[in-house]
Amino acid sequence: MGEAARGSQLAAREDDSPLRSHRDLRVWQIAMDLVALVYDATRSFPDDERFALSSQLRRAAVSVPSNIAEGHGTGSDGAFARHLDIAAGSLAEVETQLEIARRLGYLKGRKEELREALDGTGRMLRRLRQRGRS
C-alpha cells in the first residue's frame, strides 16, 4: 500500500466513505474518546484540585479535538497543519498532566485506556502532520 493510501486511511471514516466533516476524522474521534476518559478520571481527583490540575487537564484535553476540528473546518491545508501542531502541543500537555496526577496518586483505574487514547491520538497526529510537510 502506498504512502498516500496509508495516509488517507488515517483520516477516513471506519467505513472508508469520503470525509465530509471533522467528525469523519478518526483522529478526532479518538481525541474525543480521550476527552471523555479525562473527564471521567478527574471526577475522582481531590476537591482541592477542582480548580487546579483537574481544570487544567480538562481544558488541555478539550483543546486536542477542538483544534483538529477548527483546522479541518478552515478548508486550508496550511491552517489545518497549524492546528494539528497546536493539537499535538495540547496532547503533550495532557500527557504531562496525567503523569503528574499519576505521581500524586490521583489516577484510579482507566490508566491503560488513557494510555491507549493518548498513544493512538499521538500516532495519528504525527502521521497527519508528517503528510502535511511532505
N, C-alpha and C positions, 0 to 999 in steps of 0.2 A: 504494500500500500504506500503511495507517495506521501510526501510531507503535507501537501495541500489537502489531500483527502483526510489524513490523520488530523490535521488542524481543524478542518471543518466539523469533524465528529466531536471535537471538544465543545463546540458552540451549539451544535444541533440538538434538537429535542431527542428524547429517547426513541421516538418512532421514526426518526430521520426525516420528518417533514420540514419544510423550509422555515427559517426564522421569521417571525412576524413582529416579535417584541422582545424586550429584555427577559420576559418570563420564560421564553423558549431557550434561554442560555442555561446549560447545565451548571455552569459555574455560579450563576445567580441562584439557581435552585439549591445548590449545596450550601452556598453562603447564607441563604435564608434558613436552612436547617441549623446552621451554626448559631444564628441569632436565637432561635428557639431554645437550643441547648444552653446557651449562655444565660438566657433569662431564667431557665429552669435551675441552673446551677447556682445563680446568685440569690435565688429565693432563700437558700439556706445559710447565706452569709450572716454574720452577727449584725444586729440592728445598728451598731455604731458605724458600720461600713455602708449603710444605705446611701449616703450622700458622698461617699469617698470611692473606694475601689469598685464597689458594685455598680455605681452610676457610671463611672469612667469606662468600665469594662463593657457595659451595655451600649454606651454611645459608640465605642470603637467597633463593636460587633455590628451594630446597625449601619455604620459607615461603609462596611465592605459591600453588601449588596446594593446599597443606595448609590454608591459611586459607579458600580457596574451598570446599573440601570440608567443613571444620568448620562454616563458616557455613551452608552448604546443609543440613548434617545436623541443625542445630538445629530446623528447621521454623518458625523465627520470622523474619519479614521484617526486623525491627529488628536481630537478631543477624546475619543474613546481610549486611545493609548494613554493619554494623561490621566484619565480617570481610573484606568486599570492600575497605573502606578500608585495613585492615591489609595485605591482599594488594597493593594499589596502592603503599603505602609500601615494602613489600619489593621490589616491582618497580623502584621508583626507586633503591633500594639496589643492586640487581643492575646496573642501567644505569650507575650511578656507578662501581661496582667494575670493570665491564667496560671502562669508559673509562680507568680507572687502569691496568688490565692492558694495554690497547692502547698507552697512552702510554709504558709501561715496556718495550714490545716483547715482551710475553708471549703475545699472541694470534697464533696461527699458523693461518691458514685459518679457515673457517667463520664469518668475520665477517659475511657477508651473511645467512647462516642465523640467526645470533644476533640480528642487527638485525631481521629479519622476525619472529622469535618474540617479541622484546621489543615491537615495534610492534603486532603482532596482539593480544598479550595486553593491552597497554595500552589499545588501542581498545575491546576488548570489556569490559574492566573499567570504563572510563569510561562506556560506554553502560549497562551494568547498574547502575552507581552512580547515574547520572542518572535512570534509570527508577524507582529506589527513592525518589528525592527528589521526583518529580513527583506 
